[in-house]
Structure formats: C-alpha cells, structure tokens
C-alpha cells in the first residue's frame, strides 16, 4: 500500500467531525482566493438561520418538496 493510500485509510478511520475539519482545511489550502470575510458572513447567516429554526420563527420543508417546486418552476419557464 502506498503512503498516500495509507494516509487516506487513516483519515477515513477518523470520527466524522475530524474528517469534516480536515476536508475543510484541504479545500481551503487549494483555493488561494478564499475571502475570510465572506466565510465569516456565511457563518453569521448559518447561525442566524439556525436560531430562527430553533425559535420556531420559520418552518422547514422536506428537501424533496422544495426540489419538486423548483423543478416545476423551471419547467414552466421552458
């Protein structure tokens, strides 16, 4: 087994949270154009939306229903 394959096997054995962190770091290392301010803004949006869900200010819909509605709207434009 090559060193790369060994490392991949080690990484895949990590807990999900650690793999997610590692994936984020790897992707960030490939993209020199990542704007830290944009990432901060997205995190703020995610936090706000999470709070709105937890506080019952918004209702969630199943993804299947949402995708079906989007497809119907796109098909109506054709």
Secondary structure as UniProt FT lines:
FT   HELIX           3..12
FT   HELIX           16..30
FT   TURN            32..33
FT   HELIX           36..54
FT   TURN            55..56
FT   HELIX           63..77
//
